[in-house]
Amino acid sequence: DLYEHAIRSAQANGFVHNEALANELAGYFYLDRGLEKNGYAHLRDARACYALWGADGKVRQLDRRYPQLAVAERHRPT
């Protein structure tokens, strides 16, 4: 619940870098518990926030560690 609260608060107040970090940590939290759908959803959101913030190195790091994040982004329905 606290991760979700942090994400919503950062989003509401325009702190994209905090939103990115909270999503990344929530993603790791869910993956560690075997909840892959939730984990990858949060990591995709983290990647998008990092990209929006201009943290290209962090985007590349996530892409190397979780290549499916970038692939999923390219195949989303329009």
Disulfide bonds with the S-S distance in Angstrom:
none
